[in-house]
Amino acid sequence: MRVVVTGAAGKVGSVVVRRLVQCGHDVVATDLKSGQRADLCDLGQVFGVFAGADAVVHLGAIPAPGGYPPEQVFANNAISQFNVFEACAKLGINRVISASSLSAYGYPFQHRWSEPLYFPLDEEHPLVPQDAYGLSKAIGEQVAAAYARRTGGVAISLRISTVVDEEYLPRLVEIVRGKPEAGASSLWSYIHVDDVARFCEAALTAPVEGHHAVLWTAADTIMDRPTDELLDEWYPSVPRRPRSDESLVDCARARAMFGIAPNFSWRKA
């Protein structure tokens, strides 16, 4: 399968490219920094890179709001998302996996404190973003859904949390465990970059139809404290449903639709 990977020079994109190549796919790596360069905010350039592709893994975006003015975060992420799906629709590319985020729910970068309606968080929970980044991801999912309605193609919006690798994991642990409130809005969740790559590879060939938003985080929290103890301290009034693991994010849909579960846990690292 000929697969275009956008954001291919990034922390996630580079690992996804490597895995897809190892799995035998013909990968076109595009990024503003290296590989086949293309500005995703320029629709003409997107058409040029996507021509002849069978599928797209869209990871090219500003990955967090820090360091950029909010109008730039929103404009870059929303326009690039639209251009990717517009090009796929017109070129007849029938499968797109795009990076959404736990931020689409609105909690990680919220300006005013708010809380989920229940735990664990699942795909049926409303998206209530306040910030430019979370809003760009929520709107990006609507763009993906519109593409699926328009073309009959497959669109997977991958709701990932804080992405870690061997280098970043110790830093995250030090930050969040030293100041647990720093991780409360993201529900102390995380996902290893290798697990993100595994999901992208599986989603390229899974027998699914239409648009699906899918949560994908590790099965535990980044904390070394019991999850209920964390909830008692930071979310005492939020109703709790039975959990299958320590995470406050329910990844049952990913397991059911794609037959995979995250492998990585800091407890095994």
WONORFEN-V246794 format. One record per pair of residues at least 12 apart in sequence whose C-alpha atoms are under 6 Angstrom apart, sorted by sequence separation. I is the first residue (numbers start at 0). GAP is how many residues later the second one is. D is the distance in whole Angstrom. If there is no record, write none. Layout:
# WONORFEN-V246794
i: (I;I)
gap: (GAP;GAP)
d: (D;D)
This chain:
# WONORFEN-V246794
i: (60;226;109;7;109;7;104;105;3;7;103;104;105;0;1;2;3;4;5;6;104;105;0;1;5;103;190;218;219;220;162;164;189;190;219;105;161;162;163;164;189;218;160;162;163;103;162;102;188;103;187;103;187;215;214;99;40;54;40;53;56;39;42;46;54;55;56;57;58;54;56;217;2;1;2;4;1;2;3;4;5;6;2;4;5;6;5;153;155;158;153;154;155;156;157;158;159;99;101;152;153;155;158;73;77;94;96;98;99;100;101;76;93;94;95;96;97;98;99;100;101;94;69;73;147;147;144;194;64;107;106;107;117;117;118;117;118;119;120;121;119;120;119;11;15)
gap: (16;19;20;21;21;22;22;22;23;23;23;23;23;24;24;24;24;24;24;24;24;24;25;25;25;25;26;26;26;26;27;27;27;27;27;28;28;28;28;28;28;28;29;29;29;30;30;31;32;33;33;34;34;35;36;37;38;38;39;39;39;40;40;40;40;40;40;40;40;41;41;44;50;51;51;51;52;52;52;52;52;52;53;53;53;53;54;55;55;55;56;56;56;56;56;56;56;57;57;57;57;57;57;58;58;58;58;58;58;58;58;59;59;59;59;59;59;59;59;59;59;60;62;62;62;63;66;67;68;77;78;78;120;121;121;122;122;128;128;128;129;129;130;181;181)
d: (5;6;6;5;6;6;4;5;6;5;6;5;3;5;5;5;5;5;5;5;6;6;6;6;6;6;5;6;5;5;6;6;6;5;4;6;5;5;5;6;6;5;5;6;6;4;6;5;5;5;5;5;6;6;5;5;6;6;5;5;6;5;5;6;5;5;5;5;5;6;6;6;6;5;6;6;5;5;5;5;5;5;5;6;5;4;5;5;6;6;5;5;5;5;5;5;5;5;5;6;6;6;6;5;5;6;6;6;5;4;6;6;5;5;5;5;5;5;5;5;5;6;5;5;5;6;5;6;6;5;5;5;6;5;5;6;6;4;5;5;5;6;6;6;5)
